[in-house]
Amino acid sequence: MKKVLTTLALMIALPTLASAGEIYGKITAGGAPAGEGIDVAAKCGAKTYPAVKTDKTGSYHLVVTETGKCTLTVTQKGQSASVDVNSYDEGAQADLVIETKDGKLSARRK
């Protein structure tokens, strides 16, 4: 019985722990999905998280251990742009819009 209760407690707790600090979303450019291969990295506090690549729909998913203010850095074709987001225990969706003006990449929340 004790084993069953422990297993049940873990099953309830794990989904909450797994989503802690997630940041996910889609990147668009010109009103359409930005496509695959764009790097998205995060820095939360003093900790830096390696970049993940977007899929063909422009979606990305980062798992960070911290909550609070984070900076996402989007890199495309050798150019980078940053935007601040907040990470929460239950995860945070951060859809972004990127564009190039005067040869410089910029990013903003959608």
N, CA, C and O atoms as a DFTB+ gen file, in Angstrom:
440 C
 N C O
     1  1       0.823      -1.194       0.000
     2  2       0.000       0.000       0.000
     3  2       0.870       1.261       0.000
     4  3       0.567       2.238      -0.685
     5  1       1.946       1.222       0.774
     6  2       2.844       2.370       0.851
     7  2       3.472       2.658      -0.518
     8  3       3.647       3.814      -0.902
     9  1       3.806       1.591      -1.244
    10  2       4.406       1.728      -2.567
    11  2       3.413       2.375      -3.544
    12  3       3.790       3.213      -4.362
    13  1       2.171       1.980      -3.445
    14  2       1.133       2.528      -4.322
    15  2       0.944       4.028      -4.053
    16  3       0.835       4.818      -4.991
    17  1       0.906       4.411      -2.792
    18  2       0.739       5.810      -2.443
    19  2       1.939       6.652      -2.900
    20  3       1.774       7.773      -3.380
    21  1       3.130       6.102      -2.745
    22  2       4.331       6.813      -3.192
    23  2       4.296       6.996      -4.709
    24  3       4.604       8.077      -5.211
    25  1       3.927       5.959      -5.431
    26  2       3.840       6.022      -6.885
    27  2       2.797       7.050      -7.312
    28  3       3.040       7.836      -8.228
    29  1       1.657       7.050      -6.667
    30  2       0.605       8.026      -6.972
    31  2       1.078       9.453      -6.715
    32  3       0.821      10.347      -7.520
    33  1       1.751       9.663      -5.622
    34  2       2.256      10.995      -5.297
    35  2       3.250      11.469      -6.362
    36  3       3.222      12.633      -6.762
    37  1       4.118      10.580      -6.818
    38  2       5.084      10.934      -7.868
    39  2       4.386      11.237      -9.187
    40  3       4.783      12.158      -9.901
    41  1       3.359      10.476      -9.513
    42  2       2.635      10.697     -10.766
    43  2       1.945      12.054     -10.771
    44  3       1.839      12.700     -11.813
    45  1       1.486      12.473      -9.626
    46  2       0.833      13.774      -9.524
    47  2       1.873      14.893      -9.560
    48  3       1.642      15.926     -10.187
    49  1       2.995      14.705      -8.907
    50  2       4.012      15.755      -8.791
    51  2       4.836      15.924     -10.062
    52  3       5.210      17.051     -10.385
    53  1       5.131      14.868     -10.786
    54  2       6.030      14.954     -11.938
    55  2       5.552      15.885     -13.038
    56  3       6.373      16.642     -13.557
    57  1       4.279      15.886     -13.432
    58  2       3.888      16.836     -14.466
    59  2       4.141      18.288     -14.040
    60  3       4.520      19.115     -14.870
    61  1       3.939      18.597     -12.784
    62  2       4.198      19.947     -12.294
    63  2       5.684      20.251     -12.345
    64  3       6.072      21.340     -12.768
    65  1       6.515      19.325     -11.929
    66  2       7.960      19.545     -11.955
    67  2       8.484      19.638     -13.375
    68  3       9.379      20.434     -13.658
    69  1       7.929      18.822     -14.276
    70  2       8.411      18.810     -15.649
    71  2       8.148      20.126     -16.368
    72  3       8.919      20.513     -17.246
    73  1       7.077      20.815     -16.009
    74  2       6.757      22.046     -16.719
    75  2       7.401      23.280     -16.087
    76  3       7.304      24.372     -16.647
    77  1       8.044      23.133     -14.957
    78  2       8.635      24.285     -14.278
    79  2       9.640      24.974     -15.178
    80  3      10.589      24.357     -15.664
    81  1       9.419      26.260     -15.393
    82  2      10.372      27.050     -16.149
    83  2      10.383      26.835     -17.643
    84  3      11.347      27.232     -18.298
    85  1       9.378      26.236     -18.206
    86  2       9.346      26.071     -19.651
    87  2       9.030      27.389     -20.333
    88  3       8.225      28.182     -19.845
    89  1       9.673      27.609     -21.461
    90  2       9.345      28.742     -22.326
    91  2       9.170      28.164     -23.723
    92  3      10.052      27.477     -24.238
    93  1       8.022      28.449     -24.330
    94  2       7.727      27.872     -25.637
    95  2       6.946      28.891     -26.460
    96  3       6.399      29.852     -25.920
    97  1       6.902      28.673     -27.754
    98  2       6.125      29.566     -28.600
    99  2       6.438      29.364     -30.061
   100  3       7.114      28.410     -30.447
   101  1       5.931      30.284     -30.872
   102  2       6.154      30.268     -32.315
   103  2       6.773      31.592     -32.724
   104  3       6.495      32.641     -32.143
   105  1       7.610      31.514     -33.729
   106  2       8.235      32.707     -34.284
   107  2       7.666      32.926     -35.676
   108  3       7.634      32.011     -36.499
   109  1       7.216      34.154     -35.931
   110  2       6.697      34.495     -37.245
   111  2       7.512      35.640     -37.828
   112  3       8.155      36.410     -37.114
   113  1       7.460      35.721     -39.155
   114  2       8.118      36.804     -39.885
   115  2       7.207      37.166     -41.051
   116  3       6.845      36.298     -41.846
   117  1       6.843      38.409     -41.158
   118  2       5.963      38.829     -42.247
   119  2       4.590      38.188     -42.178
   120  3       3.947      38.000     -43.211
   121  1       4.129      37.850     -40.992
   122  2       2.808      37.255     -40.818
   123  2       2.738      35.750     -41.055
   124  3       1.667      35.153     -40.943
   125  1       3.869      35.136     -41.380
   126  2       3.911      33.694     -41.645
   127  2       4.913      33.034     -40.710
   128  3       5.791      33.707     -40.170
   129  1       4.792      31.720     -40.511
   130  2       5.789      31.023     -39.684
   131  2       7.197      31.274     -40.220
   132  3       7.432      31.236     -41.428
   133  1       8.124      31.530     -39.307
   134  2       9.498      31.853     -39.704
   135  2      10.249      30.642     -40.242
   136  3      11.277      30.798     -40.901
   137  1       9.753      29.442     -39.971
   138  2      10.382      28.242     -40.490
   139  2      11.392      27.627     -39.550
   140  3      11.581      28.085     -38.423
   141  1      12.039      26.581     -40.033
   142  2      12.939      25.827     -39.167
   143  2      14.371      26.353     -39.226
   144  3      14.779      27.044     -40.159
   145  1      15.114      25.988     -38.176
   146  2      16.535      26.288     -38.144
   147  2      16.922      27.581     -37.470
   148  3      18.103      27.930     -37.458
   149  1      15.968      28.311     -36.906
   150  2      16.293      29.527     -36.173
   151  2      16.684      29.126     -34.756
   152  3      15.986      28.335     -34.121
   153  1      17.782      29.660     -34.259
   154  2      18.236      29.352     -32.906
   155  2      17.544      30.252     -31.892
   156  3      17.414      31.458     -32.097
   157  1      17.098      29.637     -30.783
   158  2      16.502      30.385     -29.677
   159  2      17.200      29.931     -28.400
   160  3      17.096      28.767     -28.011
   161  1      17.913      30.854     -27.745
   162  2      18.622      30.561     -26.503
   163  2      18.020      31.412     -25.393
   164  3      17.325      32.391     -25.663
   165  1      18.286      31.041     -24.152
   166  2      17.748      31.793     -23.019
   167  2      18.839      32.059     -21.991
   168  3      19.784      31.287     -21.831
   169  1      18.669      33.180     -21.303
   170  2      19.490      33.498     -20.140
   171  2      18.529      33.939     -19.050
   172  3      17.790      34.911     -19.205
   173  1      18.553      33.205     -17.945
   174  2      17.682      33.497     -16.808
   175  2      18.584      33.705     -15.597
   176  3      19.243      32.772     -15.138
   177  1      18.608      34.917     -15.089
   178  2      19.528      35.220     -14.003
   179  2      20.952      35.064     -14.500
   180  3      21.309      35.616     -15.540
   181  1      21.769      34.319     -13.768
   182  2      23.158      34.109     -14.160
   183  2      23.336      32.865     -15.022
   184  3      24.441      32.593     -15.492
   185  1      22.262      32.105     -15.237
   186  2      22.371      30.840     -15.966
   187  2      21.989      31.007     -17.436
   188  3      20.964      31.604     -17.765
   189  1      22.835      30.468     -18.307
   190  2      22.593      30.504     -19.743
   191  2      22.184      29.117     -20.221
   192  3      22.761      28.112     -19.806
   193  1      21.192      29.073     -21.091
   194  2      20.704      27.810     -21.643
   195  2      21.025      27.756     -23.124
   196  3      20.837      28.742     -23.837
   197  1      21.510      26.606     -23.595
   198  2      21.895      26.494     -25.002
   199  2      20.694      26.644     -25.930
   200  3      19.550      26.393     -25.552
   201  1      20.991      27.055     -27.135
   202  2      19.947      27.292     -28.130
   203  2      19.288      25.998     -28.577
   204  3      19.919      24.943     -28.646
   205  1      18.001      26.111     -28.879
   206  2      17.251      25.059     -29.556
   207  2      16.876      25.618     -30.921
   208  3      16.846      26.835     -31.109
   209  1      16.594      24.746     -31.864
   210  2      16.219      25.186     -33.204
   211  2      14.709      25.105     -33.377
   212  3      14.052      24.205     -32.853
   213  1      14.175      26.067     -34.126
   214  2      12.751      26.022     -34.433
   215  2      12.474      24.886     -35.416
   216  3      13.345      24.477     -36.184
   217  1      11.229      24.387     -35.371
   218  2      10.823      23.370     -36.346
   219  2      10.249      24.064     -37.578
   220  3      10.323      25.288     -37.682
   221  1       9.680      23.303     -38.514
   222  2       9.211      23.893     -39.771
   223  2       8.054      24.872     -39.586
   224  3       7.779      25.678     -40.475
   225  1       7.373      24.809     -38.438
   226  2       6.279      25.756     -38.169
   227  2       6.762      26.979     -37.394
   228  3       5.963      27.852     -37.057
   229  1       8.056      27.049     -37.109
   230  2       8.608      28.161     -36.351
   231  2       8.477      27.998     -34.847
   232  3       8.726      28.942     -34.097
   233  1       8.088      26.812     -34.398
   234  2       7.894      26.557     -32.969
   235  2       9.209      26.213     -32.281
   236  3      10.103      25.615     -32.880
   237  1       9.308      26.599     -31.022
   238  2      10.471      26.271     -30.203
   239  2       9.998      25.908     -28.801
   240  3       8.876      26.226     -28.405
   241  1      10.880      25.231     -28.055
   242  2      10.548      24.817     -26.689
   243  2      11.843      24.726     -25.888
   244  3      12.714      23.909     -26.186
   245  1      11.954      25.569     -24.876
   246  2      13.116      25.569     -23.987
   247  2      12.678      25.134     -22.597
   248  3      11.589      25.486     -22.146
   249  1      13.517      24.377     -21.928
   250  2      13.265      24.029     -20.534
   251  2      14.330      24.720     -19.700
   252  3      15.524      24.454     -19.838
   253  1      13.874      25.609     -18.835
   254  2      14.774      26.337     -17.944
   255  2      14.396      26.006     -16.511
   256  3      13.235      25.715     -16.222
   257  1      15.361      26.051     -15.620
   258  2      15.080      25.684     -14.229
   259  2      14.669      26.877     -13.385
   260  3      14.075      26.707     -12.320
   261  1      14.979      28.085     -13.848
   262  2      14.639      29.281     -13.088
   263  2      13.285      29.832     -13.519
   264  3      12.834      29.622     -14.645
   265  1      12.659      30.536     -12.599
   266  2      11.487      31.321     -12.935
   267  2      11.852      32.790     -12.762
   268  3      12.811      33.122     -12.067
   269  1      11.091      33.652     -13.390
   270  2      11.375      35.075     -13.312
   271  2      11.802      35.618     -14.661
   272  3      11.483      35.042     -15.701
   273  1      12.525      36.732     -14.641
   274  2      12.930      37.401     -15.872
   275  2      13.989      36.599     -16.614
   276  3      14.992      36.171     -16.042
   277  1      13.738      36.408     -17.900
   278  2      14.690      35.734     -18.792
   279  2      14.824      36.569     -20.063
   280  3      13.930      37.335     -20.419
   281  1      15.939      36.405     -20.722
   282  2      16.145      37.040     -22.019
   283  2      16.290      35.947     -23.060
   284  3      17.152      35.075     -22.947
   285  1      15.432      36.001     -24.087
   286  2      15.549      35.081     -25.215
   287  2      16.382      35.758     -26.294
   288  3      16.190      36.937     -26.592
   289  1      17.294      35.015     -26.870
   290  2      18.084      35.525     -27.985
   291  2      17.786      34.670     -29.205
   292  3      17.993      33.456     -29.201
   293  1      17.300      35.323     -30.246
   294  2      16.946      34.667     -31.499
   295  2      18.064      34.941     -32.488
   296  3      18.458      36.092     -32.679
   297  1      18.584      33.885     -33.124
   298  2      19.668      34.045     -34.090
   299  2      19.247      33.438     -35.418
   300  3      18.865      32.270     -35.498
   301  1      19.326      34.261     -36.459
   302  2      18.979      33.824     -37.814
   303  2      19.985      34.407     -38.785
   304  3      20.237      35.612     -38.788
   305  1      20.553      33.549     -39.602
   306  2      21.514      33.975     -40.633
   307  2      22.629      34.853     -40.060
   308  3      23.008      35.858     -40.663
   309  1      23.143      34.471     -38.905
   310  2      24.273      35.167     -38.305
   311  2      23.931      36.442     -37.551
   312  3      24.821      37.081     -36.990
   313  1      22.661      36.824     -37.526
   314  2      22.248      38.014     -36.791
   315  2      21.414      37.614     -35.584
   316  3      20.686      36.622     -35.620
   317  1      21.527      38.394     -34.517
   318  2      20.806      38.081     -33.279
   319  2      19.966      39.262     -32.825
   320  3      20.288      40.422     -33.080
   321  1      18.872      38.924     -32.140
   322  2      18.012      39.923     -31.509
   323  2      17.520      39.322     -30.205
   324  3      17.335      38.110     -30.101
   325  1      17.307      40.179     -29.204
   326  2      16.891      39.693     -27.888
   327  2      15.578      40.315     -27.467
   328  3      15.223      41.418     -27.883
   329  1      14.864      39.574     -26.628
   330  2      13.600      40.053     -26.067
   331  2      13.459      39.482     -24.661
   332  3      13.809      38.327     -24.420
   333  1      12.950      40.282     -23.738
   334  2      12.751      39.837     -22.358
   335  2      11.404      39.143     -22.214
   336  3      10.401      39.582     -22.776
   337  1      11.396      38.054     -21.455
   338  2      10.176      37.309     -21.146
   339  2      10.241      36.915     -19.675
   340  3      11.291      37.019     -19.042
   341  1       9.125      36.467     -19.142
   342  2       9.087      35.935     -17.785
   343  2       8.794      34.456     -17.836
   344  3       7.935      34.010     -18.597
   345  1       9.499      33.701     -17.033
   346  2       9.299      32.266     -16.911
   347  2       8.545      32.006     -15.613
   348  3       8.844      32.607     -14.581
   349  1       7.572      31.110     -15.671
   350  2       6.751      30.789     -14.515
   351  2       6.824      29.296     -14.221
   352  3       7.262      28.515     -15.065
   353  1       6.398      28.903     -13.032
   354  2       6.380      27.484     -12.664
   355  2       5.590      26.647     -13.656
   356  3       5.999      25.537     -13.995
   357  1       4.463      27.168     -14.124
   358  2       3.614      26.394     -15.016
   359  2       3.997      26.556     -16.486
   360  3       3.292      26.049     -17.358
   361  1       5.065      27.232     -16.773
   362  2       5.515      27.439     -18.145
   363  2       4.986      28.755     -18.690
   364  3       4.041      29.326     -18.146
   365  1       5.593      29.232     -19.758
   366  2       5.189      30.508     -20.335
   367  2       5.267      30.444     -21.852
   368  3       6.256      29.987     -22.425
   369  1       4.200      30.912     -22.486
   370  2       4.198      30.987     -23.939
   371  2       4.691      32.354     -24.353
   372  3       4.198      33.376     -23.876
   373  1       5.669      32.369     -25.243
   374  2       6.232      33.625     -25.743
   375  2       6.320      33.537     -27.269
   376  3       7.330      33.101     -27.821
   377  1       5.245      33.958     -27.935
   378  2       5.246      34.013     -29.392
   379  2       5.988      35.277     -29.806
   380  3       5.768      36.349     -29.242
   381  1       6.861      35.146     -30.785
   382  2       7.722      36.253     -31.196
   383  2       7.537      36.592     -32.669
   384  3       7.186      35.735     -33.480
   385  1       7.776      37.843     -32.998
   386  2       7.784      38.322     -34.373
   387  2       9.187      38.835     -34.648
   388  3       9.715      39.652     -33.893
   389  1       9.791      38.355     -35.734
   390  2      11.108      38.859     -36.116
   391  2      10.994      39.569     -37.455
   392  3      10.151      39.235     -38.287
   393  1      11.852      40.545     -37.642
   394  2      11.925      41.239     -38.924
   395  2      13.311      41.844     -39.080
   396  3      14.030      42.069     -38.106
   397  1      13.660      42.097     -40.316
   398  2      14.941      42.729     -40.613
   399  2      14.664      44.105     -41.196
   400  3      13.990      44.238     -42.218
   401  1      15.194      45.127     -40.531
   402  2      15.071      46.506     -41.008
   403  2      16.463      47.087     -41.104
   404  3      17.268      46.966     -40.180
   405  1      16.737      47.717     -42.224
   406  2      18.051      48.322     -42.452
   407  2      19.173      47.324     -42.195
   408  3      20.231      47.689     -41.682
   409  1      18.941      46.067     -42.553
   410  2      19.960      45.035     -42.405
   411  2      20.149      44.508     -40.995
   412  3      21.073      43.733     -40.745
   413  1      19.280      44.920     -40.055
   414  2      19.423      44.492     -38.671
   415  2      18.189      43.695     -38.230
   416  3      17.054      44.108     -38.471
   417  1      18.428      42.548     -37.582
   418  2      17.359      41.698     -37.085
   419  2      16.778      42.280     -35.801
   420  3      17.521      42.711     -34.919
   421  1      15.451      42.291     -35.696
   422  2      14.797      42.709     -34.467
   423  2      13.746      41.671     -34.095
   424  3      13.225      40.957     -34.951
   425  1      13.447      41.604     -32.800
   426  2      12.453      40.657     -32.287
   427  2      11.572      41.366     -31.278
   428  3      12.031      42.235     -30.538
   429  1      10.293      40.984     -31.255
   430  2       9.356      41.534     -30.296
   431  2       8.309      40.462     -29.974
   432  3       8.124      39.509     -30.730
   433  1       7.633      40.639     -28.843
   434  2       6.538      39.748     -28.482
   435  2       5.372      40.013     -29.426
   436  3       5.138      41.149     -29.837
   437  1       4.660      38.976     -29.756
   438  2       3.498      39.087     -30.632
   439  2       2.317      39.600     -29.836
   440  3       1.229      39.768     -30.386
